[in-house]
Amino acid sequence: MPVKVSVVIPVYNPGKYIDPCIDSLLRQTLPAREFEVLFVNDGSTDDTPDRLKRLAVEHPHFRVITIPNSGWPGKPRNIGVTEAKGEYVQFLDQDDHLASEALERLYDMGRRNGSDIVIGKVASNFRGVPHGVFKKNREKCTLRDAPLYDSLTPHKMFRTEFLRENGIAYPEGKRRLEDQLYMMQAYFPAQVVSILGNYTCYYYSKRDDGKNAGSARIVPSGYYGNLREVLDVVVSHTEPGEFRDRLLRRFYRVEMLGRLSEPAVLRYSPEFLDGMCDAIQPLARDFMGDGVHNGLGPLLRTRSAQLRADDREGLVRIARFAASVTAAARLETFAWQPDGRIAVTVSGRLVHEDGAPLRLVRRDGRYHLDPELTGESVDVTDDLAGYSAELTLRNRETAVEWPCPATFTTSVEELADGGFEVVLHGSGRLTAEAVKGRGRVSRGFWDVWMPLRGMGLVRKARIGADRAAEVDTACRPASLGSPARAVIPYFTDPHGNLTLDVDGRSKKLAGHLAGRPVLRTPSGRPELRLDLVTTTATGDSAAQLVLSPADGTSGPAHTLRTVLHPTEGRAHLAVPARAHGVTEGGWKLSARLDGENGPALPLCDVTVDRRGRIHLDPELPEIEPALMRKVAVARRKAALRRVLRAVGGPVVRRLPPSGRKRMRRLAVRFTG
């Protein structure tokens, strides 16, 4: 069978850090006969060569290629592409790992679209991730219509013949920015690039010895000499104009002005800062014209002007100011929705570390950053429309991040001292359940963040520490989906930030329901209304009732079958009419909502009569009559719908389309 994918891994003295990489390759859902793994051993001096050889004996689709030490991953990658038998090549670093379905999903997307490059969503617990690239799946795109230039690492899947036909290869030997050079050389000839944004494929993992690639301090002259080669590629493939300026602006913003910004520039010695400026200024003069400069945010424009004017003290001054700016968010409302999503409203602003607002002053109808803060007047009026914010869920352990649907509006609001600030007001939906383009989020702690962009700054704020008083009461636990699992929103201690514990990572429903009200139905078959949100009816696999002796003795407990079902925004527990085999007398009723071995939630006292009938404590508060009437109406309509489907369905299906339409309208009138 032809090989679909060749995974190329440069290897040099990885030690234990290669373990997750190997494990992830052994767990791939793509059958072993359909992919190969090429470990290109770059002259390792530890026990890695022997270990890889043993691995290759155990797994025939693993191969080991050994070369003399070249000192850098470029040559091993080139050799891997030369030796690859696969239709596609996937680059993987020795201290990173792949998700189990990564190769299968990426290959399927590439084959489906005839892609030259397939980019999978990445996660990292130590380095920046271009989340904007992965907001959605893109079956077919190019450098002109997608922000591909924000993703310049090589850990992607490439069509092997595409690389060979276009002569795309790494510069060999020790150098910097070789990834950017490789990717820009690949992006320009690529006819089809695909982005898999709804599945996290690639994980960058921080090493505890601090020796991740790229962690060494740069030498300015060499670094920016290598950047010139990248910029030459951009210029040689574009005409003067907006597209070229957009591409160049990315490198100006990140590799050039970004290294003259906070926090790095505040740690530079005067000599190192001089070396950086001396290396950057020629590139700025040669490549970064007014079209590039004018498209920057206000603070980056200020830095660009200072660089052009060789104002090195000004660069430090504006960096010191920007380092004092952070983001603040306030959680205004929190409400569970019938579909299991959480509707929130929030506000956000840029503030200083002491909480003071980022103050603007108004002059002649124009807004400026307060010159007392920046040391100079910075007009930001035309940039206010560029303020934006998002809501995201981020897994605290894996660093996987998912955007949540949200909309924000921007307003300039007057402060008590006569100044002004920019405030973003937004509403959004948080969900741990499956949504279009994404499955259910994995088990774990999911923190809620608000990334905020404005003034050329990007700052992220946790949500929840500042919140309206009524939010705490509304922050109920939930049992969602099928199979049912706990989703428990809570506020962290001591910081008070909002986090979702999904699928019982450490929190229990019983603990978060303790002390919350339990109500009973006033008549008919007894039910208990819990302060718990649920969306689907679940049986005793998700909930059980337990009768235990009222006197607290160690007598036998009895487990009863029940159903947990959604009713007007809360979960109702059905209490069986009888408890067979239970002796007459008083008992304590509790519920297990966290599995058979989970803690029991005390509900109420009950009495079992001599016929085994269960009587709830009459002192237990009743559900409000108005709510019970709504419940009764809803249940009658649901029962009627079931009857109509069972009895009328076969008849309606034999009617012509116009008749079916009339009958459905009539049914809606009766059942709602």
Salt bridges, closest charged atoms under 4 A:
ASP19 OD1 - ARG51 NH2 2.62
GLU34 OE1 - LYS4 NZ 2.80
GLU36 OE1 - ARG63 NH2 3.07
GLU58 OE1 - HIS59 NE2 3.96
GLU83 OE1 - ARG63 NH1 3.94
GLU87 OE1 - ARG111 NH1 3.28
ASP93 OD1 - ARG77 NH2 2.82
ASP93 OD2 - HIS155 NE2 2.93
ASP95 OD2 - ARG207 NH1 3.61
GLU101 OE1 - ARG105 NE 2.75
ASP116 OD1 - ARG159 NH2 2.86
GLU139 OE2 - ARG112 NH2 3.09
ASP150 OD1 - ARG253 NH2 3.54
GLU161 OE2 - ARG164 NH1 3.13
ASP179 OD1 - ARG77 NH1 3.37
ASP208 OD2 - LYS16 NZ 3.44
ASP209 OD2 - ARG207 NH2 2.84
GLU229 OE2 - ARG175 NH2 3.09
GLU242 OE2 - ARG246 NE 3.14
GLU255 OE1 - ARG250 NH1 2.41
GLU262 OE1 - ARG303 NH2 2.22
GLU262 OE2 - ARG459 NH2 3.34
ASP274 OD1 - ARG312 NH1 2.99
ASP278 OD1 - ARG312 NH2 2.70
ASP286 OD2 - ARG228 NH2 3.00
ASP290 OD1 - ARG308 NH1 3.14
ASP310 OD1 - ARG312 NE 2.70
GLU332 OE1 - ARG330 NE 3.29
ASP339 OD2 - ARG341 NE 3.55
ASP370 OD2 - ARG359 NH1 2.80
GLU376 OE2 - ARG317 NH2 3.14
ASP379 OD2 - ARG366 NE 3.14
ASP382 OD2 - ARG366 NH2 3.23
ASP383 OD2 - ARG301 NH2 3.04
GLU390 OE2 - LYS135 NZ 3.85
GLU390 OE2 - ARG453 NH1 2.83
GLU397 OE2 - ARG505 NH2 2.61
GLU401 OE1 - HIS131 NE2 3.33
GLU401 OE1 - ARG394 NH1 3.21
GLU401 OE1 - LYS460 NZ 3.43
GLU413 OE2 - HIS425 NE2 2.90
ASP417 OD2 - ARG359 NE 2.97
GLU421 OE1 - ARG349 NE 3.19
GLU433 OE1 - ARG440 NE 3.15
GLU433 OE2 - ARG485 NE 3.65
ASP447 OD1 - ARG396 NH2 2.84
ASP447 OD1 - ARG462 NH2 3.34
ASP466 OD1 - ARG330 NH1 2.58
ASP472 OD1 - ARG467 NE 2.84
GLU527 OE2 - HIS565 NE2 3.60
GLU527 OE1 - HIS572 ND1 2.90
GLU527 OE1 - ARG635 NH2 3.05
ASP531 OD1 - ARG476 NE 2.58
ASP531 OD2 - ARG516 NH1 2.77
ASP531 OD1 - ARG570 NE 3.07
ASP540 OD2 - ARG561 NH1 2.78
GLU568 OE1 - LYS630 NZ 3.56
ASP605 OD1 - LYS588 NZ 3.10
ASP609 OD2 - ARG613 NE 2.84
ASP609 OD2 - HIS615 NE2 3.07
GLU622 OE2 - ARG520 NH2 3.35
